């Protein structure tokens, strides 16, 4: 999915790569893409008068991208370069390892950007096959926001995307992923200090407890030593349960809480970064917060987390 997304904006049967870029630039538009484990987002921002052109461009890219072999080789080189520097994003690398450790025998555990070795084996035929199975009508959602006139937008979408087939063959890897509680230790000398991920099995995005876990994520929150541990007063008097514990560990410099909810599974936990001397304490902090809140919840932390979640949604 990641490599196919890279190819969608590199020319279609109607426009070359240069013409595509020129068309977007002439509108003062912006194009971006976001790939996750279960979805791919293609986004275009334009002025309201250019909405029809934008929809037509996206429809052409999705349905008629040429997937040129030469461009694919360039994209593969770009992806290889991205893999080479990926360890600079230590939190991202750790979260990818967390997914693998949680869903080892399922596609949900595979890296979003693909395996560095397998990427080089991709061909245009493989990408075309993937597109035919996944870029189909019943798996697409098209959204327009801003100064959009609904009926006109519907007509533009029907004209641009109407030629895409409505359904396709049965989805591969559609079996439910199974959470596997296990311990994984990795050595990467390019990743300085210790990176720790402590994660639990959690509800899917469709579960009735989804918003409760989102509230819990905001209650635990994030910790940064420069923000949360350099005050005159004691951390126990001013911060939440997790930050109160981390404030006593001088070489644990970062903690972020994550809730990764998917269609039929999810994981919840914390990423922590600090001196390797404190690895055992970081593991304990990742375990302690959910257990602590399971036994005792402070109303102040609930209201503060709720307000933080409200502001984020707004």
Secondary structure, 3 states (H helix, E strand, C coil): CHHHHHHHCCCECCCCHHHHHHHHHHCCCEEEEEECCCCEEEEEECCHHHHHHHHHHHHHHHHHECCCHHHHHHHHHHHHHHHHCHHHCHHHHHHHHHHHHHCCCCHHHCCCCCCHHHHCCCCHHHHHHHHHHHCCHHHCCCCCCCCCCHHHHHHHHHHHHCCCCCCCCCCCCCCCCCCCCCCCCCCCCCCCCEEEEEEEECCCCCCCCHHHHHHHHHHHCCEEHHHHCCCCCCHHHCCCHHHHHHCCCCCEEEEEEEEEECCCCEEEEEEEEECHHHHHHHHHHHHHHHHHHHHCCCHHHHHHHHHHHHHHHC
